[in-house]
Amino acid sequence: MTIALLGVGADSTNSSPTPPVYSDNRFEYIPIPESKGPEGTTEKRTFGNSELRNQDASMADYLDYIKPTEDDSEKFTGDRLAKWPLHYDPNFEALTYGESTSRGSYTQVIRSLSEDDVVAFYTGLSGENTSYTHRYIIGYFTVDDIIDFQNLKRDGEKVKFSDLPTDEQHNLIEQYSENAHAKRFEASGAIADNDGLVIVDGKEPGGLLDKAFRISQHSGGGHHYLTDELQQNLSPEQGGNPEKNAYLGGFKQAHKLDISLDRFREIVE
């Protein structure tokens, strides 16, 4: 089987401060801000109405600002921050995750998955007892189906989402209505450029972990790599520099792990 290890969550490109990990490895999962705001999604969860798991406070209380796009866009604070919708992806309650071909290395890995493979998610967290923002696995779920919007099957033929009649488009989106990208479509009527969307429809076992599992070692300059022990135990597919462990960012990279779900759960849980 294959486990896809994918980077998610709020980080320094879109918000501040970095989400916290506590001394007992409890943590806060803070999604990224929805890029086009309230007009670009039907998502009702906002930074102001979404509570932290381990503090009596909202995500908006914790954050100083959000920056919804990665260019030189405005930083939002205060009431505007509180009312801004989350791009709640992955959704660990509904076990769904989506990615667009703007992150081609991610969709390439996701398209290679099959039923009963696994998607695991890591993010950057900041702790009081660490000098750097390290990478932590925060959750996972099992793959039930992969829906590639550039490669849908209809009557034995392969078609794109945009080739479907409007009613079929809405029926398909409705099947995955808890997915953050489906909520974008519901608001705008548009899918990712050139139908470049892939959705992972998940099933149990899976969910958000109770405690984060640290996977990174820091090499200076904001760069993180898989630890030596986990390089051996998680067996990532070789890529990049063969003399170094799997690269976790800077920008978070996607990886494929050659390990069973039972062994993965034994390690991270």
Secondary structure, 3 states (H helix, E strand, C coil): CCEEEEECCCCCCCEECCCEECCCCCECCCCEECCCHHHHCCCCCECCCCECCCCCCEHHHHCCEECCCCCCCCCECHHHHHHCEEECCCECCCCEEEEEHHHHHHHHHHHCCCCCCEEEEEEEEEECCCCCCEEEEEEEEEEEEEEECCCEEECCEEECHHHCCHHHHHHHHHHCCCCHHHHHHHHHCCCCHHHCEEEEEEEEEEEEEEEEEECEEECCCCCEEECHHHHHHHCECCCCCCCCCCEEECCCCCEEECCCHHHHHHHHC
